[in-house]
Amino acid sequence: MFALGVVHRTVNRPPTADVEALSEFGVSTLHEAMGRVGLMRPYLRPVYRGARLCGPAVTVLLQPGDNWMLHVAAEQVRPGDVVVAACTTESEDGFFGELLATSLRAQGARGLVIDGGCRDVAELEAMDFPVFSRAVNAKGTVKATLGSVNVPVVCANAPVRPGDVVAADADGVVVVPAERAAEVAEAAARREANEEGKRQRFAAGELGLDMYAMREPLREAGLRYLD
Protein backbone atom coordinates (compact mmCIF):
# COMPACT_ATOMS: atom_id res chain seq x y z
CA MET A 1 0.00 0.00 0.00
CA PHE A 2 1.27 3.46 -0.90
CA ALA A 3 1.78 6.01 1.89
CA LEU A 4 0.07 9.18 0.69
CA GLY A 5 0.09 12.69 2.09
CA VAL A 6 3.36 12.23 4.01
CA VAL A 7 6.61 14.22 3.94
CA HIS A 8 9.51 12.83 5.96
CA ARG A 9 12.00 15.58 6.74
CA THR A 10 14.78 13.33 8.05
CA VAL A 11 16.89 11.49 5.48
CA ASN A 12 19.81 9.28 6.53
CA ARG A 13 22.32 10.10 3.81
CA PRO A 14 25.63 8.22 3.57
CA PRO A 15 28.88 10.15 4.17
CA THR A 16 29.67 12.62 1.41
CA ALA A 17 33.07 10.99 0.85
CA ASP A 18 31.38 7.66 0.05
CA VAL A 19 28.99 9.32 -2.42
CA GLU A 20 31.88 11.10 -4.13
CA ALA A 21 33.79 7.82 -4.33
CA LEU A 22 30.82 6.16 -6.02
CA SER A 23 30.51 9.05 -8.47
CA GLU A 24 33.90 8.13 -9.96
CA PHE A 25 32.46 4.96 -11.48
CA GLY A 26 30.02 4.22 -14.26
CA VAL A 27 26.67 2.52 -13.79
CA SER A 28 27.85 -0.77 -15.32
CA THR A 29 30.79 -0.97 -12.92
CA LEU A 30 28.64 -0.21 -9.87
CA HIS A 31 26.05 -2.78 -10.95
CA GLU A 32 28.72 -5.46 -11.34
CA ALA A 33 30.46 -4.46 -8.08
CA MET A 34 27.19 -5.01 -6.18
CA GLY A 35 26.72 -8.49 -7.59
CA ARG A 36 24.67 -7.53 -10.65
CA VAL A 37 21.76 -5.99 -8.74
CA GLY A 38 20.25 -2.53 -8.35
CA LEU A 39 19.46 -1.57 -11.94
CA MET A 40 16.33 0.33 -12.90
CA ARG A 41 14.55 -0.73 -16.07
CA PRO A 42 16.42 0.29 -19.23
CA TYR A 43 13.54 2.40 -20.55
CA LEU A 44 14.80 5.22 -18.32
CA ARG A 45 17.06 7.24 -20.60
CA PRO A 46 18.99 10.51 -20.36
CA VAL A 47 17.06 13.33 -22.01
CA TYR A 48 20.26 14.70 -23.53
CA ARG A 49 23.64 13.28 -24.50
CA GLY A 50 26.29 13.32 -21.80
CA ALA A 51 23.93 13.59 -18.85
CA ARG A 52 25.11 11.82 -15.71
CA LEU A 53 24.49 12.12 -11.98
CA CYS A 54 25.20 10.54 -8.62
CA GLY A 55 23.82 11.44 -5.21
CA PRO A 56 21.59 10.48 -2.28
CA ALA A 57 17.93 10.10 -3.14
CA VAL A 58 15.12 12.39 -2.14
CA THR A 59 12.19 10.19 -3.13
CA VAL A 60 8.85 11.36 -4.49
CA LEU A 61 5.64 9.42 -5.03
CA LEU A 62 3.57 11.11 -7.74
CA GLN A 63 0.01 10.68 -8.88
CA PRO A 64 -0.48 10.21 -12.66
CA GLY A 65 -0.55 13.53 -14.50
CA ASP A 66 0.13 15.51 -11.31
CA ASN A 67 3.46 17.11 -10.38
CA TRP A 68 2.38 18.77 -7.12
CA MET A 69 4.72 16.66 -5.01
CA LEU A 70 7.80 17.63 -7.02
CA HIS A 71 7.31 21.16 -5.72
CA VAL A 72 6.94 19.78 -2.20
CA ALA A 73 10.11 17.73 -2.67
CA ALA A 74 12.15 20.78 -3.63
CA GLU A 75 11.95 21.97 -0.02
CA GLN A 76 13.53 18.73 1.19
CA VAL A 77 16.50 18.78 -1.19
CA ARG A 78 19.97 19.29 0.24
CA PRO A 79 23.09 20.06 -1.83
CA GLY A 80 24.20 16.97 -3.73
CA ASP A 81 20.85 15.17 -3.66
CA VAL A 82 19.16 13.45 -6.59
CA VAL A 83 15.37 13.59 -6.80
CA VAL A 84 13.91 10.17 -7.62
CA ALA A 85 10.25 10.24 -8.65
CA ALA A 86 7.98 7.21 -8.99
CA CYS A 87 4.27 7.18 -9.83
CA THR A 88 1.34 5.30 -8.34
CA THR A 89 0.58 4.02 -11.84
CA GLU A 90 2.15 4.34 -15.27
CA SER A 91 2.14 7.89 -16.64
CA GLU A 92 4.23 9.50 -19.37
CA ASP A 93 2.94 13.05 -18.95
CA GLY A 94 5.49 15.87 -18.80
CA PHE A 95 5.84 16.15 -15.03
CA PHE A 96 9.11 18.10 -15.14
CA GLY A 97 10.63 20.93 -17.13
CA GLU A 98 12.97 23.90 -17.05
CA LEU A 99 11.21 25.84 -14.30
CA LEU A 100 11.26 22.96 -11.83
CA ALA A 101 14.86 22.25 -12.79
CA THR A 102 15.73 25.85 -11.93
CA SER A 103 14.02 25.40 -8.56
CA LEU A 104 15.78 22.11 -7.78
CA ARG A 105 19.17 23.46 -8.84
CA ALA A 106 18.74 26.45 -6.53
CA GLN A 107 18.39 23.95 -3.66
CA GLY A 108 21.52 22.07 -4.74
CA ALA A 109 20.03 19.08 -6.54
CA ARG A 110 22.30 17.19 -8.92
CA GLY A 111 19.48 15.96 -11.13
CA LEU A 112 16.30 13.95 -11.47
CA VAL A 113 15.37 10.34 -12.17
CA ILE A 114 11.67 10.00 -12.99
CA ASP A 115 9.51 7.07 -14.03
CA GLY A 116 7.39 9.46 -16.05
CA GLY A 117 7.68 12.14 -18.71
CA CYS A 118 9.88 15.19 -18.99
CA ARG A 119 9.76 18.25 -21.27
CA ASP A 120 11.82 21.39 -22.07
CA VAL A 121 14.68 19.15 -23.14
CA ALA A 122 16.60 21.87 -25.02
CA GLU A 123 16.49 24.11 -21.98
CA LEU A 124 17.56 21.30 -19.64
CA GLU A 125 20.52 20.56 -21.89
CA ALA A 126 21.47 24.24 -22.07
CA MET A 127 21.52 24.48 -18.27
CA ASP A 128 23.11 21.00 -17.99
CA PHE A 129 20.56 19.70 -15.51
CA PRO A 130 20.66 15.89 -15.83
CA VAL A 131 17.29 14.15 -16.16
CA PHE A 132 16.68 10.46 -16.76
CA SER A 133 13.06 9.82 -17.70
CA ARG A 134 10.61 7.28 -19.04
CA ALA A 135 9.57 9.56 -21.89
CA VAL A 136 9.88 13.01 -23.39
CA ASN A 137 6.39 14.46 -23.55
CA ALA A 138 5.14 18.03 -23.96
CA LYS A 139 1.86 17.20 -22.22
CA GLY A 140 1.49 19.23 -19.03
CA THR A 141 0.31 18.15 -15.59
CA VAL A 142 -1.95 19.45 -12.82
CA LYS A 143 -1.48 20.08 -9.10
CA ALA A 144 -4.45 18.47 -7.41
CA THR A 145 -3.72 15.16 -5.66
CA LEU A 146 -1.38 14.33 -2.80
CA GLY A 147 1.46 11.90 -3.08
CA SER A 148 4.38 11.69 -0.66
CA VAL A 149 8.01 12.70 -0.23
CA ASN A 150 10.85 10.70 1.31
CA VAL A 151 9.03 7.40 1.52
CA PRO A 152 10.30 4.11 0.05
CA VAL A 153 9.30 3.91 -3.62
CA VAL A 154 9.68 1.53 -6.54
CA CYS A 155 11.05 3.45 -9.51
CA ALA A 156 11.27 1.57 -12.81
CA ASN A 157 11.11 -1.74 -10.88
CA ALA A 158 13.94 -0.80 -8.47
CA PRO A 159 13.29 -0.23 -4.75
CA VAL A 160 14.66 3.14 -3.60
CA ARG A 161 14.74 4.44 -0.04
CA PRO A 162 15.46 8.04 0.92
CA GLY A 163 19.23 8.39 1.21
CA ASP A 164 20.12 5.50 -1.09
CA VAL A 165 22.71 6.55 -3.66
CA VAL A 166 21.40 6.76 -7.22
CA ALA A 167 23.85 6.92 -10.13
CA ALA A 168 22.93 7.36 -13.79
CA ASP A 169 24.76 7.66 -17.08
CA ALA A 170 24.39 6.59 -20.70
CA ASP A 171 24.25 2.92 -19.62
CA GLY A 172 21.29 3.29 -17.27
CA VAL A 173 20.38 3.97 -13.65
CA VAL A 174 21.55 2.01 -10.58
CA VAL A 175 20.61 2.20 -6.91
CA VAL A 176 23.25 1.61 -4.22
CA PRO A 177 21.80 1.05 -0.73
CA ALA A 178 23.04 3.78 1.61
CA GLU A 179 24.58 1.29 4.03
CA ARG A 180 26.60 -0.31 1.21
CA ALA A 181 28.01 2.89 -0.28
CA ALA A 182 31.58 2.53 1.05
CA GLU A 183 31.70 -1.22 0.35
CA VAL A 184 30.49 -0.84 -3.23
CA ALA A 185 32.90 2.02 -3.93
CA GLU A 186 35.80 -0.16 -2.80
CA ALA A 187 34.58 -3.11 -4.86
CA ALA A 188 34.16 -0.87 -7.91
CA ALA A 189 37.73 0.40 -7.53
CA ARG A 190 39.05 -3.16 -7.40
CA ARG A 191 37.00 -4.09 -10.44
CA GLU A 192 38.30 -1.15 -12.46
CA ALA A 193 41.91 -1.94 -11.55
CA ASN A 194 41.37 -5.52 -12.71
CA GLU A 195 39.76 -4.36 -15.94
CA GLU A 196 42.67 -2.04 -16.70
CA GLY A 197 45.01 -5.01 -16.68
CA LYS A 198 42.72 -6.89 -19.04
CA ARG A 199 42.40 -3.85 -21.28
CA GLN A 200 46.15 -3.73 -21.72
CA ARG A 201 46.28 -7.43 -22.54
CA PHE A 202 43.49 -7.09 -25.14
CA ALA A 203 45.25 -4.09 -26.66
CA ALA A 204 48.40 -6.18 -26.99
CA GLY A 205 46.47 -8.73 -29.04
CA GLU A 206 45.70 -11.42 -26.48
CA LEU A 207 42.36 -13.15 -27.05
CA GLY A 208 39.63 -13.54 -24.48
CA LEU A 209 39.64 -17.25 -25.38
CA ASP A 210 43.07 -17.53 -23.75
CA MET A 211 42.79 -14.84 -21.08
CA TYR A 212 39.66 -16.44 -19.65
CA ALA A 213 40.75 -20.06 -20.35
CA MET A 214 37.69 -20.66 -22.53
CA ARG A 215 39.11 -23.15 -25.01
CA GLU A 216 38.71 -26.35 -22.98
CA PRO A 217 35.16 -25.56 -21.75
CA LEU A 218 34.16 -24.73 -25.31
CA ARG A 219 35.64 -28.02 -26.56
CA GLU A 220 33.78 -29.93 -23.83
CA ALA A 221 30.57 -28.15 -24.78
CA GLY A 222 30.97 -29.47 -28.33
CA LEU A 223 32.36 -26.49 -30.27
CA ARG A 224 33.98 -27.61 -33.52
CA TYR A 225 36.25 -25.72 -35.89
CA LEU A 226 35.74 -26.51 -39.60
CA ASP A 227 38.14 -25.52 -42.40
C-alpha positions, 0 to 999 in steps of 0.5 A: 500500500502506498503512503500518501500525504506524508513528507519525511523531513529526516533522510539518513544520507551516507557520508559525502566521501562515500557518495563522491567515491561512487561518483567516480564509477560508471553505472555498469561498474557499480552494478557489477560491483554489487553483484549484478543488482540494483538496476532500474529498467532500461527504458529510463534514458537521459534526455540529452547526450552526456547527462550523468548524476550521482547522489543520495535520493530524495524520493517522491511518489507522484500521482499520474498527471500531477506534479504537485509533489515535485514542488513539495520535494524541492523543499527537502533537497539538500546540496548533492541530492538526486530527486527520484520520482515514482508514480502510483501508476504508469504515466508518461505526462510531462511532469518536469521541465525547465522551471522545476529544474531551476528550482531544484538546482537552486536547492543544490540538486544534482538531477532527477530520475523520474519514471514518467515524462519530462519536457523542455529538453533543449532548456535542460541541456542548455543548463546542464541539468541531468534528467533520466526519464521514461519519456519526453512528452510536452503534455502538461500536468496538474497540481491536485492530488497528494502523493508523498516525499521521502518514503520508500518507492519503486522506480522503474522496478527498483526499490529506492529508499530516501538516502540511497545513492542513485547513479545514472549515465548513458548505460542506465540507472543504478541504486546503491543502498546507503549502508553499502556505499563505502563497500560498493565504492571499494569493490568498484575500484578493485574491479576497475583496476582488474579491468585495466590489466585486461584492457592492456592485454586485449590491446596487446592482441591477447584473445579472451579465449586464452585470457579467460581459459575458454578453449577447454570448456568450449571443446567440452561443450561441443564447439567444432572448428571446420576448415 
